[in-house]
């Protein structure tokens, strides 16, 4: 017996919409039924890709063959399209951030419950191999008790010259990249409560929306975390830096260049001081090679298409969603806390 094949309509056929089209083309049991975009150039490109195109969102939602709607538009219209699709009987995949604020998300969640439709968010960077590798290091306890985690993404081209630089469209780096890095940190920490949030934002290349931010997160009985996005960094700091009582792990960049250095338990004696221009220091002298172990990271492989495999299994009734809405809400509330902390220059009590 042939298994049911799910059909998906893509609303918004820009860079991410086309990425979804390419990705879905490599997955069994799901296919793109058609595309709608308000940009005629994108509709022309969809036709070049041999895709069906709809004259309006309403036309797409009236197509009874469509099971799912992917919302891949600028952020400010995610909510209205998702709600309209769910009320039309469609399941919904929404690009991140799911919407502009937690109140909007609450409304979307209520409509999902009311209609019985499946609503999820494409938090694709849960499948990033750098994140999964550091998660493995964290959970393995090879570094001993972790007391600090730093997660950063740095670029030097400023904020992109599209809707991401416009506040009314949901632009800015907190919503664009922060949503990923904050989600990863919260996934890393699991059920550990986040107690305090302190953040600053930058407006180096854009005075309307944030073009970078730094967030300090304090967890209950857990490590401190720094999450940072910068778009005017001509020398980038490491993508990941994790500190434990017995060692340190680092991932430098997207190429997964990294390593782990651990203490091997031998006592430090006969420390040779470091000579600096202003004197000597034993405190900052490097460890001897016989007291440390330099190791490769336990690289974790992944397949971002597992997001869609999970969606199919949810619709089949075989799995729970790997991206549940309370998790999405927690990230949304954290982004709001970052904006509030930066605005008021205060530490925010979170949970």
Residue pairs with C-beta under 8 A, 6 or more apart in sequence:
3 29
4 29
4 316
5 29
5 30
5 31
6 29
6 30
6 31
6 67
6 68
6 312
6 315
7 30
7 31
7 32
7 33
7 65
7 66
7 67
7 68
8 24
8 30
8 31
8 32
8 33
8 66
8 67
8 68
8 69
8 70
8 93
9 32
9 33
9 34
9 35
9 36
9 54
9 60
9 61
9 63
9 66
9 68
9 69
9 70
9 90
10 17
10 20
10 21
10 32
10 34
10 35
10 36
10 70
10 72
11 17
11 35
11 36
11 37
11 57
11 60
11 69
11 70
11 71
11 72
11 73
11 81
11 85
12 37
12 70
12 71
12 72
12 73
12 74
12 95
13 21
13 35
13 36
13 37
13 39
13 42
13 43
13 45
13 46
13 72
14 37
14 39
14 42
14 72
16 72
16 95
17 35
17 37
17 42
17 70
17 72
18 45
18 49
20 32
20 70
20 72
20 122
21 32
21 35
21 49
21 51
23 304
23 305
23 308
24 30
24 31
24 32
24 308
25 32
26 305
27 305
27 308
27 309
27 312
29 312
30 68
30 308
30 311
30 312
32 51
33 52
33 63
33 65
33 66
34 46
34 51
34 52
34 53
34 54
34 60
34 63
34 66
35 42
35 43
35 46
35 51
35 52
35 53
35 54
36 43
36 53
36 54
36 55
36 56
36 57
36 59
36 60
37 43
37 46
43 53
46 53
47 53
54 60
54 63
57 81
57 84
60 66
60 69
61 69
61 84
61 85
61 88
61 90
62 88
66 90
67 90
67 91
67 315
68 90
68 91
68 92
68 93
68 311
68 315
69 81
69 82
69 85
69 90
69 91
69 92
69 93
70 92
70 93
70 94
70 95
70 122
71 77
71 78
71 81
71 82
71 85
71 92
71 93
71 94
71 95
72 95
73 81
73 95
74 163
74 169
74 170
75 97
75 99
75 100
75 169
75 170
75 171
75 175
76 100
76 168
76 169
76 170
78 94
78 95
78 97
78 98
78 99
78 100
78 170
79 99
79 100
79 104
79 105
79 107
79 108
82 92
82 94
82 98
82 99
82 108
82 111
82 119
83 107
83 108
83 111
85 92
85 117
86 92
86 108
86 111
86 112
86 115
86 117
86 119
87 111
87 115
89 115
89 117
90 117
91 117
91 118
91 119
91 315
92 112
92 117
92 118
92 119
92 120
93 120
93 121
93 122
93 311
94 119
94 120
94 121
94 122
95 121
95 122
96 121
96 122
96 123
96 124
96 179
96 180
97 121
97 170
97 175
97 179
97 331
97 332
97 335
98 105
98 108
98 121
98 328
98 332
99 105
99 108
99 332
100 170
100 175
101 332
101 336
102 329
102 332
102 333
102 336
105 325
105 328
105 329
105 332
106 329
108 119
109 119
109 325
109 329
111 117
111 119
112 118
112 119
112 325
118 311
118 314
118 315
118 321
119 325
120 311
120 314
120 321
120 323
120 325
121 323
121 325
121 328
122 307
122 323
123 179
123 180
123 183
123 323
123 328
124 304
124 307
125 131
125 180
125 183
125 184
126 183
126 184
126 187
126 322
126 323
127 302
127 303
127 304
127 306
127 307
128 184
128 302
129 256
129 299
129 300
129 301
129 302
130 239
130 240
130 251
130 254
130 256
130 258
131 184
131 187
131 188
132 300
132 302
133 251
133 256
133 258
133 297
133 298
133 299
133 300
134 149
134 188
134 240
134 242
134 249
134 251
135 187
135 188
135 300
136 298
136 300
137 143
137 242
137 249
137 260
137 297
137 298
138 146
138 149
138 188
138 242
140 298
142 244
142 246
142 247
142 260
142 262
143 242
143 243
143 244
143 245
143 246
143 247
143 248
143 249
143 260
143 262
144 244
144 245
144 246
144 247
145 244
145 245
146 222
146 223
146 242
146 243
146 244
147 223
147 224
147 243
147 244
147 245
148 223
148 224
148 225
148 226
148 241
148 242
148 243
149 185
149 188
149 223
149 224
149 225
149 226
149 240
149 241
149 242
149 243
150 225
150 226
150 228
150 237
150 238
150 240
150 241
150 242
151 181
151 184
151 185
151 225
151 226
151 227
151 228
151 239
151 240
152 181
152 226
152 227
152 228
152 229
152 230
152 236
152 237
152 238
152 239
152 240
152 241
153 177
153 181
153 228
153 229
153 230
153 239
154 228
154 229
154 230
154 231
154 233
154 236
154 237
155 230
155 231
155 233
155 236
156 231
156 232
156 233
156 234
157 231
158 204
158 205
158 206
158 211
158 231
158 232
159 165
159 171
159 172
159 173
159 205
159 206
159 209
159 211
159 231
163 169
163 170
163 171
164 171
164 172
164 176
164 209
165 171
165 206
165 208
165 209
166 208
166 209
167 208
167 209
171 208
171 209
172 209
172 210
172 211
173 209
173 210
173 211
173 212
173 213
173 229
173 231
174 201
174 210
174 213
174 229
174 335
174 338
174 339
175 335
177 229
178 213
178 215
178 227
178 229
178 335
178 338
179 331
179 335
181 227
181 229
182 215
182 227
182 331
182 334
182 335
183 327
183 331
185 217
185 225
185 227
186 194
186 327
186 330
186 331
186 334
187 327
189 219
189 222
189 225
192 219
192 220
192 221
192 222
193 219
193 220
193 350
193 351
194 217
194 218
194 219
194 220
194 334
194 350
194 351
195 218
195 219
195 220
195 349
195 350
195 351
196 216
196 217
196 218
196 347
196 348
196 349
196 350
197 215
197 216
197 217
197 218
197 334
197 337
197 338
197 341
197 347
197 348
197 350
198 215
198 216
198 341
198 346
198 347
198 348
199 213
199 214
199 215
199 216
199 337
199 338
199 339
199 341
199 342
200 213
200 214
200 342
201 210
201 212
201 213
201 338
201 339
201 342
202 210
202 211
202 212
202 213
202 230
202 232
203 209
203 210
203 211
204 211
204 212
204 231
204 232
205 211
205 231
205 232
210 342
211 231
211 232
212 228
212 229
212 230
212 231
212 232
213 228
213 229
213 338
213 342
214 226
214 227
214 228
215 226
215 227
215 228
215 338
215 341
216 224
216 225
216 226
217 224
217 225
217 226
217 227
218 224
219 225
228 237
236 253
238 250
238 251
238 252
238 253
239 251
239 252
239 253
239 254
240 249
240 250
240 251
240 258
241 248
241 249
241 250
242 248
242 249
242 250
246 262
246 263
247 260
247 261
247 262
247 263
248 260
248 261
249 258
249 259
249 260
249 261
249 297
250 258
250 259
250 260
251 257
251 258
251 297
252 258
256 297
256 299
258 297
259 294
259 295
259 296
259 297
260 294
260 295
260 296
260 297
261 292
261 293
261 294
261 295
262 292
262 293
262 295
263 287
263 291
263 292
263 293
264 290
264 291
264 292
264 293
266 290
266 291
267 291
268 287
268 288
268 291
271 282
271 285
272 285
273 280
273 281
273 282
273 285
274 280
274 281
274 282
274 284
274 285
274 286
306 322
307 322
307 323
310 319
310 321
310 322
310 323
311 321
313 319
314 320
314 321
333 350
334 350
337 348
337 350
340 346
340 348
341 347
341 348
